[in-house]
């Protein structure tokens, strides 16, 4: 693996890459490059206290390597909290492939990536994420067994998107219960930003409950198709934050809760599937609290997909996975209660619960 550049904890020496990694307390970051296939990837392992780091691979045309690094560090850290708060025996990890998912995919590229994953010896288990298809993961699986979310025909748990969407739906209903006194979404105006596999399934749940759904997506053909299929209104992405809505459901990329959008959003609830929705966890979490907007922490309510692929690692049944996903409703209500009692943001309350579990298991292991 002469093309692997591995960074582990060492003196900073004012290196901005190392500083970013250590500030987020990552265990390991691996930079992968293969000229023959055009592969450029980063694998980030945040924490393996609870178990092997499991997290999907995202393929995206980042502007540069630093942008890709920032994304994979944030995403992998979020996976640690997601697994912990869901009660799973998994750590947090993530991978990104720098490239255009429409034009730069090949069997060779994904098989080469699979070799890099395999070189980590099971410390990192990969799966699908943005820009990645089941077929891509089949290619990865040809080179490593450390893959989850494979098709049922290959012994996997299948597409995790429906379970992710169901968990988000449960979290959204809990947020409605907190904000409106009832978890009914009938008649509620919901903007779903991003209608990929997860977003579309969420739209399905919402329309079946007679919510008034508006959708947007950067893929014009896709958004028009979904809008027609479910009778949802369609709005241009630039105008999404100005729509009259009760609930904002970000289901695409992260950091859409920022200084610009907060001055425009007219919602009273934010509950969506996107990872890292708050551009700044502390600052923007506090701003939401000050504005009286109920925020359902993303790593809590979008955990259904992780719970689903956990079946392949733990051997739990599909019924048990769905039961754990349904529990997102009660956990979300508990987070709201803790946040209110402690006068802290819901993000802080959720992160504290997740971190406390990691810390407790770390102490337990140190005594063995």
Secondary structure, DSSP 8 states (H G I E B T S, - for coil): -TTEEEE-S---TT-HHHHHHHHTT-SEEEEEEETTTTEEEEEEEEE-SSSSEE--EEEE--SSHHHHHHHHHHHHHHHHHHHHHTT-S-EEEEEEEES-TTTS--HHHHHHHHHHHHTTTTSEEB-B-TT--HHHHHHHHTT-S-B-S--GGGTS----HHHHHHHHHHHHHHHHHHHHSS---TT-EEEEE--SHHHHHHHHHHHHTT-EEEEE-S-HHHHHHHHHHHT-EE--GGGGGGS--SEEEE-SSS--BSHHHHTT---SEE--S-SS-BSSHHHHHHHHHHTT-EE--HHHHTTHHHHHHHHHHH---HHHHHHHHHTHHHHHHHHHHHHHHHT--HHHHHHHHHHHHHHHHHHHHHT-
